[in-house]
Amino acid sequence: MAMKLIVAIIHSDDADQLSSALRQGGFSSTKISSTGGFLREGNATFLMGTEEEAVASILAIVKENCHTRTQFVNPLSPVMEPGELYMPNPVEVQVGGAVIFVLDIERFVRF
């Protein structure tokens, strides 16, 4: 039986919904809070060990529950001389969605 490790990094706003959907689908997962990316916002990293046959089902659940959204952010101010005024215009960026890694597992043990 071939085993896989799925590592899904998602926006923290989607974490509770994804966790519930995975449970309803009969899949167990471990959720780790993480931070990263361009905006240094909260993420959630889900770890799931599963049989190879279940990978497509898990990916479908992640796709259904993790959505991209548009957000406006103020860019970081550049290095400026004293007395200069910097008025940044908000920039529109896409956040959310999911980044997923599917890895082969050499050995899977459950106690």
N, CA, C and O atoms as a DFTB+ gen file, in Angstrom:
444 C
 N C O
     1  1       0.848      -1.170       0.000
     2  2       0.000       0.000       0.000
     3  2       0.897       1.238       0.000
     4  3       1.672       1.435       0.936
     5  1       0.802       2.070      -1.034
     6  2       1.608       3.283      -1.146
     7  2       0.996       4.384      -0.287
     8  3      -0.206       4.643      -0.346
     9  1       1.848       5.027       0.516
    10  2       1.390       6.094       1.405
    11  2       1.934       7.428       0.918
    12  3       3.001       7.494       0.307
    13  1       1.190       8.484       1.196
    14  2       1.564       9.837       0.824
    15  2       1.433      10.752       2.039
    16  3       0.614      10.519       2.928
    17  1       2.251      11.787       2.054
    18  2       2.121      12.855       3.036
    19  2       1.704      14.093       2.264
    20  3       2.402      14.533       1.350
    21  1       0.566      14.649       2.636
    22  2       0.081      15.874       2.013
    23  2       0.345      17.012       2.983
    24  3      -0.076      16.968       4.139
    25  1       1.045      18.030       2.504
    26  2       1.310      19.235       3.275
    27  2       0.567      20.358       2.556
    28  3       0.908      20.711       1.427
    29  1      -0.451      20.918       3.216
    30  2      -1.258      21.976       2.608
    31  2      -1.102      23.247       3.433
    32  3      -1.424      23.264       4.620
    33  1      -0.608      24.308       2.806
    34  2      -0.441      25.596       3.468
    35  2      -1.566      26.492       2.970
    36  3      -1.672      26.768       1.775
    37  1      -2.414      26.948       3.909
    38  2      -3.601      27.711       3.532
    39  2      -3.695      28.968       4.384
    40  3      -2.988      29.107       5.382
    41  1      -4.567      29.878       3.984
    42  2      -4.816      31.100       4.751
    43  2      -5.562      30.726       6.026
    44  3      -6.435      29.858       6.006
    45  1      -5.224      31.373       7.124
    46  2      -5.834      31.030       8.415
    47  2      -7.353      31.230       8.421
    48  3      -8.054      30.586       9.202
    49  1      -7.867      32.111       7.567
    50  2      -9.320      32.314       7.499
    51  2     -10.051      31.070       7.018
    52  3     -11.235      30.908       7.312
    53  1      -9.381      30.190       6.291
    54  2     -10.002      28.972       5.757
    55  2      -9.753      27.737       6.616
    56  3     -10.279      26.664       6.320
    57  1      -8.961      27.874       7.674
    58  2      -8.498      26.705       8.429
    59  2      -9.627      25.941       9.120
    60  3      -9.684      24.716       9.015
    61  1     -10.517      26.626       9.816
    62  2     -11.587      25.919      10.534
    63  2     -12.528      25.202       9.578
    64  3     -12.930      24.065       9.825
    65  1     -12.877      25.870       8.488
    66  2     -13.764      25.271       7.495
    67  2     -13.116      24.035       6.870
    68  3     -13.778      23.013       6.685
    69  1     -11.829      24.127       6.547
    70  2     -11.138      22.978       5.965
    71  2     -11.045      21.837       6.953
    72  3     -11.274      20.684       6.590
    73  1     -10.715      22.137       8.193
    74  2     -10.610      21.098       9.218
    75  2     -11.930      20.334       9.362
    76  3     -11.933      19.106       9.441
    77  1     -13.035      21.055       9.396
    78  2     -14.354      20.412       9.500
    79  2     -14.651      19.558       8.273
    80  3     -15.144      18.437       8.396
    81  1     -14.353      20.089       7.094
    82  2     -14.629      19.344       5.858
    83  2     -13.795      18.063       5.779
    84  3     -14.290      17.029       5.332
    85  1     -12.540      18.128       6.209
    86  2     -11.709      16.923       6.208
    87  2     -12.267      15.877       7.160
    88  3     -12.327      14.695       6.821
    89  1     -12.677      16.307       8.352
    90  2     -13.279      15.368       9.318
    91  2     -14.539      14.733       8.748
    92  3     -14.741      13.526       8.875
    93  1     -15.390      15.546       8.118
    94  2     -16.623      15.018       7.534
    95  2     -16.324      14.031       6.412
    96  3     -17.095      13.100       6.179
    97  1     -15.211      14.232       5.721
    98  2     -14.807      13.307       4.661
    99  2     -14.111      12.059       5.182
   100  3     -13.773      11.165       4.406
   101  1     -13.895      11.993       6.499
   102  2     -13.263      10.820       7.101
   103  2     -11.745      10.871       7.108
   104  3     -11.093       9.838       7.262
   105  1     -11.170      12.064       6.943
   106  2      -9.717      12.211       6.913
   107  2      -9.237      12.918       8.165
   108  3      -9.822      13.912       8.595
   109  1      -8.171      12.398       8.742
   110  2      -7.574      13.051       9.908
   111  2      -6.430      13.933       9.440
   112  3      -5.819      13.690       8.399
   113  1      -6.153      14.968      10.235
   114  2      -5.091      15.898       9.876
   115  2      -4.520      16.511      11.145
   116  3      -5.135      16.472      12.210
   117  1      -3.344      17.070      11.004
   118  2      -2.722      17.853      12.066
   119  2      -2.562      19.260      11.532
   120  3      -2.014      19.467      10.449
   121  1      -3.050      20.239      12.310
   122  2      -2.971      21.639      11.886
   123  2      -1.912      22.346      12.714
   124  3      -1.897      22.251      13.941
   125  1      -1.028      23.056      12.025
   126  2       0.029      23.827      12.676
   127  2      -0.129      25.281      12.238
   128  3      -0.217      25.567      11.044
   129  1      -0.165      26.195      13.202
   130  2      -0.210      27.614      12.862
   131  2       1.147      28.034      12.318
   132  3       2.187      27.651      12.853
   133  1       1.128      28.821      11.254
   134  2       2.369      29.257      10.636
   135  2       2.195      30.682      10.099
   136  3       1.074      31.173       9.962
   137  1       3.297      31.322       9.806
   138  2       3.286      32.669       9.260
   139  2       4.257      32.716       8.100
   140  3       5.303      32.067       8.122
   141  1       3.908      33.481       7.098
   142  2       4.845      33.590       5.996
   143  2       4.234      34.271       4.807
   144  3       3.129      34.810       4.872
   145  1       4.955      34.241       3.739
   146  2       4.488      34.846       2.515
   147  2       4.770      36.331       2.450
   148  3       5.386      36.907       3.347
   149  1       4.315      36.927       1.392
   150  2       4.560      38.332       1.092
   151  2       4.022      39.250       2.187
   152  3       4.669      40.237       2.535
   153  1       2.839      38.936       2.735
   154  2       2.205      39.831       3.703
   155  2       2.496      39.465       5.149
   156  3       2.063      40.174       6.058
   157  1       3.211      38.386       5.382
   158  2       3.521      37.921       6.736
   159  2       2.255      37.733       7.570
   160  3       2.230      38.043       8.761
   161  1       1.212      37.223       6.929
   162  2      -0.047      36.988       7.614
   163  2      -0.106      35.556       8.117
   164  3       0.724      34.716       7.771
   165  1      -1.103      35.306       8.938
   166  2      -1.281      33.976       9.506
   167  2      -1.691      32.957       8.469
   168  3      -2.557      33.207       7.630
   169  1      -1.064      31.824       8.539
   170  2      -1.390      30.674       7.707
   171  2      -1.661      29.495       8.623
   172  3      -1.421      29.557       9.828
   173  1      -2.154      28.443       8.045
   174  2      -2.278      27.169       8.738
   175  2      -1.659      26.119       7.825
   176  3      -1.920      26.105       6.622
   177  1      -0.848      25.253       8.388
   178  2      -0.240      24.162       7.635
   179  2      -0.881      22.866       8.109
   180  3      -0.817      22.522       9.289
   181  1      -1.496      22.158       7.179
   182  2      -2.139      20.877       7.486
   183  2      -1.231      19.750       7.029
   184  3      -0.724      19.770       5.907
   185  1      -1.026      18.770       7.892
   186  2      -0.270      17.560       7.569
   187  2      -1.239      16.391       7.561
   188  3      -1.985      16.189       8.518
   189  1      -1.228      15.617       6.471
   190  2      -2.144      14.486       6.360
   191  2      -1.419      13.295       5.773
   192  3      -0.904      13.370       4.657
   193  1      -1.373      12.209       6.499
   194  2      -0.838      10.957       5.988
   195  2      -1.995      10.128       5.475
   196  3      -2.986       9.950       6.184
   197  1      -1.893       9.611       4.242
   198  2      -3.017       8.884       3.670
   199  2      -2.549       7.889       2.610
   200  3      -1.406       7.932       2.154
   201  1      -3.447       7.008       2.239
   202  2      -3.173       6.090       1.138
   203  2      -3.195       6.868      -0.170
   204  3      -3.884       7.881      -0.292
   205  1      -2.450       6.393      -1.128
   206  2      -2.348       7.068      -2.420
   207  2      -3.717       7.254      -3.089
   208  3      -3.942       8.258      -3.764
   209  1      -4.615       6.310      -2.908
   210  2      -5.933       6.367      -3.538
   211  2      -6.785       7.516      -3.013
   212  3      -7.712       7.949      -3.698
   213  1      -6.493       8.026      -1.803
   214  2      -7.298       9.084      -1.198
   215  2      -6.794      10.488      -1.526
   216  3      -7.450      11.471      -1.182
   217  1      -5.653      10.596      -2.180
   218  2      -5.054      11.912      -2.446
   219  2      -6.002      12.796      -3.255
   220  3      -6.184      13.963      -2.908
   221  1      -6.596      12.287      -4.298
   222  2      -7.493      13.092      -5.142
   223  2      -8.683      13.616      -4.346
   224  3      -9.099      14.758      -4.540
   225  1      -9.233      12.803      -3.459
   226  2     -10.364      13.239      -2.632
   227  2      -9.961      14.357      -1.684
   228  3     -10.703      15.323      -1.509
   229  1      -8.793      14.230      -1.076
   230  2      -8.318      15.267      -0.155
   231  2      -8.050      16.564      -0.912
   232  3      -8.415      17.641      -0.441
   233  1      -7.418      16.471      -2.075
   234  2      -7.148      17.669      -2.871
   235  2      -8.447      18.366      -3.273
   236  3      -8.507      19.595      -3.301
   237  1      -9.478      17.592      -3.582
   238  2     -10.780      18.176      -3.938
   239  2     -11.392      18.914      -2.748
   240  3     -11.978      19.983      -2.921
   241  1     -11.260      18.358      -1.548
   242  2     -11.783      19.016      -0.341
   243  2     -11.036      20.319      -0.086
   244  3     -11.650      21.330       0.253
   245  1      -9.705      20.300      -0.248
   246  2      -8.922      21.527      -0.051
   247  2      -9.331      22.574      -1.070
   248  3      -9.535      23.735      -0.716
   249  1      -9.452      22.185      -2.319
   250  2      -9.822      23.133      -3.383
   251  2     -11.196      23.742      -3.120
   252  3     -11.407      24.930      -3.364
   253  1     -12.122      22.939      -2.628
   254  2     -13.484      23.409      -2.371
   255  2     -13.560      24.374      -1.185
   256  3     -14.460      25.212      -1.132
   257  1     -12.632      24.266      -0.240
   258  2     -12.729      25.033       0.998
   259  2     -11.711      26.149       1.163
   260  3     -11.795      26.907       2.130
   261  1     -10.763      26.276       0.264
   262  2      -9.715      27.298       0.381
   263  2      -9.757      28.196      -0.851
   264  3      -9.410      27.777      -1.955
   265  1     -10.184      29.424      -0.642
   266  2     -10.429      30.327      -1.755
   267  2      -9.474      31.511      -1.743
   268  3      -9.056      31.980      -0.684
   269  1      -9.136      31.984      -2.938
   270  2      -8.361      33.215      -3.027
   271  2      -9.311      34.387      -2.872
   272  3     -10.486      34.305      -3.229
   273  1      -8.788      35.474      -2.336
   274  2      -9.572      36.688      -2.169
   275  2      -8.673      37.884      -2.423
   276  3      -7.449      37.777      -2.343
   277  1      -9.269      39.007      -2.723
   278  2      -8.532      40.231      -2.979
   279  2      -8.446      41.039      -1.694
   280  3      -9.414      41.143      -0.939
   281  1      -7.276      41.606      -1.461
   282  2      -7.059      42.409      -0.256
   283  2      -6.211      43.619      -0.646
   284  3      -5.320      43.515      -1.488
   285  1      -6.491      44.751      -0.035
   286  2      -5.694      45.954      -0.269
   287  2      -4.713      46.118       0.882
   288  3      -5.100      46.027       2.047
   289  1      -3.451      46.359       0.566
   290  2      -2.413      46.546       1.579
   291  2      -1.620      47.794       1.247
   292  3      -1.514      48.189       0.086
   293  1      -1.066      48.409       2.276
   294  2      -0.178      49.546       2.080
   295  2       1.241      49.027       1.938
   296  3       1.703      48.257       2.780
   297  1       1.934      49.433       0.895
   298  2       3.318      48.977       0.721
   299  2       4.215      49.565       1.800
   300  3       3.895      50.596       2.392
   301  1       5.338      48.905       2.052
   302  2       6.302      49.413       3.023
   303  2       6.883      50.726       2.532
   304  3       7.096      50.923       1.336
   305  1       7.135      51.620       3.477
   306  2       7.688      52.910       3.072
   307  2       9.170      52.754       2.726
   308  3       9.884      51.985       3.370
   309  1       9.626      53.486       1.708
   310  2      11.037      53.416       1.340
   311  2      11.887      54.201       2.340
   312  3      11.356      54.947       3.162
   313  1      13.197      54.030       2.266
   314  2      14.102      54.818       3.097
   315  2      13.998      56.264       2.629
   316  3      14.154      56.564       1.446
   317  1      13.732      57.151       3.582
   318  2      13.478      58.544       3.213
   319  2      14.349      59.482       4.035
   320  3      14.843      59.133       5.107
   321  1      14.516      60.659       3.509
   322  2      15.242      61.721       4.213
   323  2      14.326      62.338       5.266
   324  3      13.109      62.356       5.081
   325  1      14.890      62.850       6.376
   326  2      14.045      63.510       7.379
   327  2      13.260      64.651       6.752
   328  3      13.793      65.429       5.960
   329  1      12.001      64.741       7.112
   330  2      11.144      65.802       6.622
   331  2      10.355      65.435       5.380
   332  3       9.423      66.155       5.021
   333  1      10.695      64.333       4.706
   334  2       9.944      63.922       3.526
   335  2       8.658      63.230       3.962
   336  3       8.616      62.572       5.001
   337  1       7.634      63.382       3.173
   338  2       6.340      62.778       3.470
   339  2       6.051      61.700       2.433
   340  3       6.127      61.944       1.229
   341  1       5.719      60.504       2.915
   342  2       5.413      59.389       2.019
   343  2       3.969      58.988       2.245
   344  3       3.605      58.581       3.348
   345  1       3.150      59.095       1.227
   346  2       1.743      58.711       1.309
   347  2       1.533      57.511       0.378
   348  3       1.319      57.686      -0.822
   349  1       1.592      56.312       0.922
   350  2       1.464      55.142       0.051
   351  2       0.039      54.959      -0.438
   352  3      -0.919      55.225       0.288
   353  1      -0.089      54.506      -1.665
   354  2      -1.388      54.115      -2.196
   355  2      -1.555      52.628      -1.948
   356  3      -0.631      51.851      -2.189
   357  1      -2.732      52.220      -1.467
   358  2      -2.938      50.784      -1.253
   359  2      -2.757      50.001      -2.546
   360  3      -3.091      50.473      -3.633
   361  1      -2.221      48.800      -2.401
   362  2      -1.979      47.912      -3.530
   363  2      -2.902      46.712      -3.393
   364  3      -3.049      46.154      -2.306
   365  1      -3.519      46.320      -4.493
   366  2      -4.417      45.170      -4.491
   367  2      -3.601      43.894      -4.700
   368  3      -2.837      43.790      -5.660
   369  1      -3.768      42.919      -3.793
   370  2      -3.059      41.641      -3.908
   371  2      -4.042      40.489      -3.704
   372  3      -5.097      40.659      -3.094
   373  1      -3.684      39.332      -4.216
   374  2      -4.469      38.119      -4.016
   375  2      -3.923      37.374      -2.805
   376  3      -2.716      37.152      -2.707
   377  1      -4.795      36.987      -1.887
   378  2      -4.400      36.186      -0.733
   379  2      -5.295      34.954      -0.672
   380  3      -6.341      34.898      -1.319
   381  1      -4.874      33.983       0.102
   382  2      -5.676      32.785       0.272
   383  2      -5.291      31.701      -0.710
   384  3      -4.186      31.686      -1.252
   385  1      -6.223      30.799      -0.925
   386  2      -5.942      29.651      -1.773
   387  2      -5.162      28.613      -0.986
   388  3      -5.272      28.549       0.239
   389  1      -4.389      27.815      -1.665
   390  2      -3.625      26.762      -1.007
   391  2      -2.369      26.453      -1.796
   392  3      -2.359      26.515      -3.025
   393  1      -1.316      26.123      -1.077
   394  2      -0.101      25.572      -1.667
   395  2       0.016      24.165      -1.106
   396  3       0.017      23.974       0.110
   397  1       0.113      23.179      -1.990
   398  2       0.044      21.781      -1.556
   399  2       1.251      21.009      -2.073
   400  3       1.629      21.110      -3.240
   401  1       1.840      20.239      -1.173
   402  2       2.928      19.329      -1.520
   403  2       2.442      17.903      -1.230
   404  3       1.885      17.638      -0.165
   405  1       2.652      17.001      -2.171
   406  2       2.320      15.589      -1.981
   407  2       3.631      14.822      -2.063
   408  3       4.306      14.819      -3.092
   409  1       3.979      14.168      -0.947
   410  2       5.274      13.494      -0.833
   411  2       5.104      11.990      -0.671
   412  3       4.157      11.529      -0.035
   413  1       6.023      11.234      -1.248
   414  2       6.037       9.788      -1.043
   415  2       6.523       9.501       0.371
   416  3       7.427      10.170       0.872
   417  1       5.924       8.511       1.008
   418  2       6.291       8.115       2.368
   419  2       6.939       6.727       2.313
   420  3       6.356       5.774       1.798
   421  1       8.116       6.641       2.838
   422  2       8.826       5.364       2.853
   423  2       8.220       4.407       3.876
   424  3       8.120       3.202       3.644
   425  1       7.820       4.971       5.009
   426  2       7.285       4.137       6.097
   427  2       6.231       4.918       6.842
   428  3       6.409       6.105       7.113
   429  1       5.118       4.257       7.181
   430  2       4.031       4.880       7.923
   431  2       3.730       3.996       9.119
   432  3       3.419       2.816       8.959
   433  1       3.822       4.560      10.319
   434  2       3.583       3.785      11.533
   435  2       2.571       4.530      12.389
   436  3       2.686       5.742      12.574
   437  1       1.587       3.820      12.908
   438  2       0.605       4.402      13.805
   439  2       0.552       3.549      15.067
   440  3       0.362       2.334      14.999
   441  1       0.721       4.190      16.209
   442  2       0.676       3.463      17.482
   443  2      -0.629       3.705      18.199
   444  3      -0.843       3.172      19.288
